Amino acid sequence: MSTSDIQNKVAQTRAQLESTLDEIEDKLNVPKQLGILAKKAQANYEENPVPWVAAGTAAVAVVGGLLAWAVLSRD
């Protein structure tokens, strides 16, 4: 290998490392990932809101049941 080949290989390796580090940084950026998740959830809700409404109703029923149990239970 010539010096030029080695320098090209080093430059290519550095570029790959930089790209990999950028991807890792994006994955570890919690606010950015939460924003992406929120956009996906919103798009999913807009496409089909029925499961979201059902899950919300179930959550309210569970919390209401737990509150009623806590208030009405005899201790």
ZADO-1210 file (C-alpha; in nm, 4 decimals, padded with zeros to 6 digits):
<atoms>
<atom x="00.0000" y="00.0000" z="00.0000" code="MET" pos="1"/>
<atom x="00.1184" y="00.3453" z="-00.0810" code="SER" pos="2"/>
<atom x="00.1032" y="00.6438" z="00.1518" code="THR" pos="3"/>
<atom x="-00.1816" y="00.7846" z="-00.0550" code="SER" pos="4"/>
<atom x="-00.3793" y="00.4602" z="-00.0203" code="ASP" pos="5"/>
<atom x="-00.3267" y="00.4590" z="00.3553" code="ILE" pos="6"/>
<atom x="-00.4361" y="00.8229" z="00.3853" code="GLN" pos="7"/>
<atom x="-00.7473" y="00.7527" z="00.1805" code="ASN" pos="8"/>
<atom x="-00.8291" y="00.4510" z="00.3957" code="LYS" pos="9"/>
<atom x="-00.7827" y="00.6563" z="00.7138" code="VAL" pos="10"/>
<atom x="-01.0068" y="00.9335" z="00.5786" code="ALA" pos="11"/>
<atom x="-01.2737" y="00.6799" z="00.4829" code="GLN" pos="12"/>
<atom x="-01.2567" y="00.5158" z="00.8260" code="THR" pos="13"/>
<atom x="-01.2854" y="00.8553" z="00.9991" code="ARG" pos="14"/>
<atom x="-01.5915" y="00.9413" z="00.7903" code="ALA" pos="15"/>
<atom x="-01.7547" y="00.6089" z="00.8806" code="GLN" pos="16"/>
<atom x="-01.6746" y="00.6622" z="01.2493" code="LEU" pos="17"/>
<atom x="-01.8193" y="01.0139" z="01.2375" code="GLU" pos="18"/>
<atom x="-02.1371" y="00.8833" z="01.0771" code="SER" pos="19"/>
<atom x="-02.1681" y="00.6071" z="01.3365" code="THR" pos="20"/>
<atom x="-02.1169" y="00.8519" z="01.6243" code="LEU" pos="21"/>
<atom x="-02.3807" y="01.0849" z="01.4789" code="ASP" pos="22"/>
<atom x="-02.6279" y="00.7953" z="01.4604" code="GLU" pos="23"/>
<atom x="-02.5531" y="00.6961" z="01.8208" code="ILE" pos="24"/>
<atom x="-02.5959" y="01.0573" z="01.9329" code="GLU" pos="25"/>
<atom x="-02.9362" y="01.0717" z="01.7608" code="ASP" pos="26"/>
<atom x="-03.0482" y="00.7496" z="01.9310" code="LYS" pos="27"/>
<atom x="-02.9406" y="00.8782" z="02.2741" code="LEU" pos="28"/>
<atom x="-03.1074" y="01.2187" z="02.2289" code="ASN" pos="29"/>
<atom x="-03.4135" y="01.1557" z="02.4470" code="VAL" pos="30"/>
<atom x="-03.6053" y="01.4766" z="02.3650" code="PRO" pos="31"/>
<atom x="-03.5609" y="01.4134" z="01.9920" code="LYS" pos="32"/>
<atom x="-03.6701" y="01.0497" z="02.0259" code="GLN" pos="33"/>
<atom x="-03.9759" y="01.1527" z="02.2316" code="LEU" pos="34"/>
<atom x="-04.0677" y="01.4022" z="01.9603" code="GLY" pos="35"/>
<atom x="-04.0451" y="01.1306" z="01.6963" code="ILE" pos="36"/>
<atom x="-04.2558" y="00.8980" z="01.9111" code="LEU" pos="37"/>
<atom x="-04.5170" y="01.1693" z="01.9666" code="ALA" pos="38"/>
<atom x="-04.5414" y="01.2358" z="01.5933" code="LYS" pos="39"/>
<atom x="-04.5861" y="00.8641" z="01.5237" code="LYS" pos="40"/>
<atom x="-04.8533" y="00.8344" z="01.7933" code="ALA" pos="41"/>
<atom x="-05.0370" y="01.1384" z="01.6593" code="GLN" pos="42"/>
<atom x="-05.0294" y="01.0027" z="01.3048" code="ALA" pos="43"/>
<atom x="-05.1528" y="00.6663" z="01.4312" code="ASN" pos="44"/>
<atom x="-05.4359" y="00.8336" z="01.6241" code="TYR" pos="45"/>
<atom x="-05.5386" y="01.0390" z="01.3219" code="GLU" pos="46"/>
<atom x="-05.5412" y="00.7242" z="01.1087" code="GLU" pos="47"/>
<atom x="-05.7502" y="00.5164" z="01.3508" code="ASN" pos="48"/>
<atom x="-05.8651" y="00.6739" z="01.6809" code="PRO" pos="49"/>
<atom x="-06.0815" y="00.3805" z="01.7970" code="VAL" pos="50"/>
<atom x="-05.8052" y="00.1862" z="01.9805" code="PRO" pos="51"/>
<atom x="-05.6863" y="00.5070" z="02.1475" code="TRP" pos="52"/>
<atom x="-06.0363" y="00.5929" z="02.2693" code="VAL" pos="53"/>
<atom x="-06.0880" y="00.2361" z="02.3910" code="ALA" pos="54"/>
<atom x="-05.7561" y="00.2384" z="02.5775" code="ALA" pos="55"/>
<atom x="-05.8362" y="00.5765" z="02.7335" code="GLY" pos="56"/>
<atom x="-06.1771" y="00.4558" z="02.8431" code="THR" pos="57"/>
<atom x="-06.0241" y="00.1406" z="02.9920" code="ALA" pos="58"/>
<atom x="-05.7620" y="00.3456" z="03.1775" code="ALA" pos="59"/>
<atom x="-06.0300" y="00.5734" z="03.3239" code="VAL" pos="60"/>
<atom x="-06.2340" y="00.2684" z="03.4309" code="ALA" pos="61"/>
<atom x="-05.9327" y="00.1086" z="03.6003" code="VAL" pos="62"/>
<atom x="-05.8341" y="00.4266" z="03.7838" code="VAL" pos="63"/>
<atom x="-06.1965" y="00.4870" z="03.8832" code="GLY" pos="64"/>
<atom x="-06.2247" y="00.1308" z="04.0091" code="GLY" pos="65"/>
<atom x="-05.9068" y="00.1623" z="04.2128" code="LEU" pos="66"/>
<atom x="-06.0237" y="00.4895" z="04.3643" code="LEU" pos="67"/>
<atom x="-06.3626" y="00.3439" z="04.4484" code="ALA" pos="68"/>
<atom x="-06.1981" y="00.0378" z="04.6025" code="TRP" pos="69"/>
<atom x="-05.9638" y="00.2570" z="04.8085" code="ALA" pos="70"/>
<atom x="-06.2448" y="00.4813" z="04.9323" code="VAL" pos="71"/>
<atom x="-06.5022" y="00.2107" z="04.9981" code="LEU" pos="72"/>
<atom x="-06.2782" y="-00.0608" z="05.1408" code="SER" pos="73"/>
<atom x="-06.2996" y="-00.1195" z="05.5137" code="ARG" pos="74"/>
<atom x="-05.9766" y="-00.0931" z="05.7053" code="ASP" pos="75"/>
</atoms>
